[in-house]
Amino acid sequence: MKFHSRFITPLFVLMILTALMLISCEKSKEETPEKPAETTENQGSSDSHGAPTAAPPEPSDTIKIGVAGAHSGELASYGLPTVNAVNMVVDEINSKGGLNGKKLQVVAEDDVCKPEVATNTATKLVTEKVAAVIGHICSGATKSAIGIYKDANIICISPSATNAELTLSGQYPNFFRTIANDAAQAKLQVDYALHKLHVKKVAILHDKGDYGKGSATLAKQYFEESGLAAIALFEGVTAGAVDYSAIVQKVKQSGAELVVWGGYHPEASRIVKQMRTKKMSTLLMGSDGLKDETFIKTAGEFAEGVYVSGPQDASKNILNIKAINDHKSRFGTEPGAFFINAYSAAMALTNAIAKAESTDFQALSTTLKKESIDTPLGRISFDEHGDVVGSGFSIYQVKNGAFKEIK
Amino acid sequence: MFHDKAGYFFELFIGGLTKGSIYALIALGYTMVYGIIELINFAHGEIYMIGAFTALITAAALTAFGVTHPLVLVSVSGITAVVYASAYGYTLEKVAYKPLRNAPRLSPLISAIGMSIFLQNFVLLAQTSNYIPFPNLIPPLPFLEPVSHIMGTVDFIILCTTAVIMILLTFLIRKTRIGTAMRATAQDKTMARLLGIDVDRIISFTFITGSALAAVGGVMVGSKMGQINFYIGFIAGIKAFTAAVLGGIGSIPGAVLGGLILGWTESFGTGYLTSDYEDVFAFSLLVLILIFKPSGLLGRNTTPKV
């Protein structure tokens, strides 16, 4: 051998490490404007751990509020805005002297949107003795965590977990949410497809997950009940597969005019890309799992025309404008997914704690259902199942690289 | 009606073919490394992912400097990806496998899994967890335009690349000096060394070649999928590994055959039965083949080394 591998190896390692670091620095500089989640993550977490702010008050003088959701991993863009939202609400209340004479403290825990991690997250928050939890973000993770909170008598308000069973099954009296459930969402999708798009044949695909399969099954049920459209296909696909050409081919063969996708955006953008490269004009409709800027970024031109249901646009609400502006001035970026829902959840929770003058489970639960409060979502309260009253879904369509509300 | 059915079959066939050639392209690297040092390099999928990331970053940098000619873009970013991935493969072997060469067989395997997790998280931290859009580096070929609904340009290029690489590798191993040395190393490292073969160098060469192939795969599949993240290597790696075992691990044509069979199984399984059980079909097939032919379809029957 011409060279000594003794020297060459460390040299290679050094070269690779430095090069990638340099690249990553450069990239983050390049991408800052488009990457709210990344930048807010750092600020959010440094805030939530509260190191720079004054020493935390005595435990008995604080009310701890847990925030759980995907704070890292591929779905972090769904979870991080919630951390920021809760921090903003909590800081505002603390600056006014706190609640019931006590300061609020945020305890953020990551569940990576994975059910198996979420149980640990929940246990951790329970041992931290949080008074209530804002979260979790994904339905699957919420389902696996909610029982643990129930046993510990802890209220849990999710800004984004839309799985219908969480509230409608009646098993979890401690569960609330500031987003309409999948049943309402699926009903809206089906109505829109039948009465506005006038489709006669649909293919329903899902990613086999709790959220995706759940919403797809509901859509199927409503299509069947209506009797107005035939279901050509109802199938689950493997999330993260390298290629979806076979299922796309099957959709083409089935002659469906519309694909209803139950799941998240990474698969959806690949499916729509393959449909378009196969020159199919089949429409695609997704639920709020697609209503993320990342979907438009990764699917690019192929995202145009895709229908997506998502929380109602409350952008004209004064509280909403204020919350978003506060976020911009504090973090310098647009807030991101479910920010408003999380902000409203935090407002509803803190309001209930103040009104009930306690963090007792029964008192909080009754107050949440009884009291209405003005939030960025509008004036909201909760029904007997824990579902939000006063905020719903609309249908959006991707037009010129942005989601546009059309109903 | 018949024409319609035949057309559907044909399209599924082509779909399976391209999917299979993706698996095969990655499987070639697995099988080559295994063939020489009998190590399942679980970090191979991560090398593939790093190749894709390098190409993406190079392409972005080139575009930022105003280079937009598609041929320049694809060749420069492709070559950078290959060079980078090869450097990673070389280092990987030196750091994680060479010190364990005489350890029990389980140790390098665990080391490989460790490197796989390390590289995934390294890219996760250095880059981002989000999916990043991957530019379509491969310009559409005009003569494929009429059939682009069945087979796109990228599919076609992947297919050709896999075929060419398979032929080149087979030639390299069967006919060249270094190929002879590789086969000798595979048979018996000690004997090869006694006969004057620099075994370390051969093994390094194997890793460099395997990693270069993975990078080519990364660029191709990135272009096809249109998005990449730190996790793509894991899923592609598992499937490619399955393909390599199916075809007989250690055999170059076996990896390609295994990949194609896996692709077709998934494609026809989805097309005629249901996509819910796509993975079940693929892995049932693997189990069946391993029951009846434990060495894989084209695997060598292990002859006792004397």
HADDOCK unambig.tbl for C-alpha pairs under 7 A between the chains (distance, minus, plus):
assign (segid A and resid 9 and name CA) (segid B and resid 91 and name CA) 6.09 0.50 0.50
assign (segid A and resid 9 and name CA) (segid B and resid 94 and name CA) 6.84 0.50 0.50
assign (segid A and resid 12 and name CA) (segid B and resid 87 and name CA) 6.88 0.50 0.50
assign (segid A and resid 12 and name CA) (segid B and resid 91 and name CA) 6.59 0.50 0.50
assign (segid A and resid 13 and name CA) (segid B and resid 91 and name CA) 6.63 0.50 0.50
assign (segid A and resid 20 and name CA) (segid B and resid 126 and name CA) 6.99 0.50 0.50
assign (segid A and resid 21 and name CA) (segid B and resid 126 and name CA) 6.33 0.50 0.50
assign (segid A and resid 24 and name CA) (segid B and resid 126 and name CA) 5.42 0.50 0.50
assign (segid A and resid 24 and name CA) (segid B and resid 127 and name CA) 5.68 0.50 0.50
assign (segid A and resid 73 and name CA) (segid B and resid 129 and name CA) 5.23 0.50 0.50
assign (segid A and resid 74 and name CA) (segid B and resid 129 and name CA) 4.73 0.50 0.50
assign (segid A and resid 74 and name CA) (segid B and resid 130 and name CA) 5.05 0.50 0.50
assign (segid A and resid 235 and name CA) (segid B and resid 274 and name CA) 6.81 0.50 0.50
assign (segid A and resid 235 and name CA) (segid B and resid 275 and name CA) 6.21 0.50 0.50
assign (segid A and resid 235 and name CA) (segid B and resid 276 and name CA) 5.96 0.50 0.50
assign (segid A and resid 236 and name CA) (segid B and resid 275 and name CA) 6.09 0.50 0.50
assign (segid A and resid 236 and name CA) (segid B and resid 276 and name CA) 4.71 0.50 0.50
assign (segid A and resid 237 and name CA) (segid B and resid 275 and name CA) 5.62 0.50 0.50
assign (segid A and resid 237 and name CA) (segid B and resid 276 and name CA) 5.71 0.50 0.50
assign (segid A and resid 242 and name CA) (segid B and resid 236 and name CA) 6.73 0.50 0.50
assign (segid A and resid 243 and name CA) (segid B and resid 19 and name CA) 6.51 0.50 0.50
assign (segid A and resid 245 and name CA) (segid B and resid 15 and name CA) 5.88 0.50 0.50
assign (segid A and resid 246 and name CA) (segid B and resid 12 and name CA) 6.06 0.50 0.50
assign (segid A and resid 246 and name CA) (segid B and resid 15 and name CA) 6.17 0.50 0.50
assign (segid A and resid 246 and name CA) (segid B and resid 267 and name CA) 5.12 0.50 0.50
assign (segid A and resid 246 and name CA) (segid B and resid 270 and name CA) 6.16 0.50 0.50
assign (segid A and resid 246 and name CA) (segid B and resid 271 and name CA) 5.96 0.50 0.50
assign (segid A and resid 247 and name CA) (segid B and resid 270 and name CA) 6.27 0.50 0.50
assign (segid A and resid 247 and name CA) (segid B and resid 271 and name CA) 6.61 0.50 0.50
assign (segid A and resid 247 and name CA) (segid B and resid 275 and name CA) 6.95 0.50 0.50
assign (segid A and resid 250 and name CA) (segid B and resid 271 and name CA) 5.71 0.50 0.50
assign (segid A and resid 270 and name CA) (segid B and resid 225 and name CA) 6.32 0.50 0.50
assign (segid A and resid 277 and name CA) (segid B and resid 149 and name CA) 6.26 0.50 0.50
assign (segid A and resid 278 and name CA) (segid B and resid 148 and name CA) 6.83 0.50 0.50
assign (segid A and resid 278 and name CA) (segid B and resid 149 and name CA) 3.91 0.50 0.50
assign (segid A and resid 278 and name CA) (segid B and resid 150 and name CA) 6.57 0.50 0.50
assign (segid A and resid 279 and name CA) (segid B and resid 149 and name CA) 5.85 0.50 0.50
assign (segid A and resid 297 and name CA) (segid B and resid 133 and name CA) 6.55 0.50 0.50
assign (segid A and resid 298 and name CA) (segid B and resid 132 and name CA) 6.41 0.50 0.50
assign (segid A and resid 298 and name CA) (segid B and resid 133 and name CA) 4.52 0.50 0.50
assign (segid A and resid 298 and name CA) (segid B and resid 226 and name CA) 6.99 0.50 0.50
assign (segid A and resid 298 and name CA) (segid B and resid 227 and name CA) 6.03 0.50 0.50
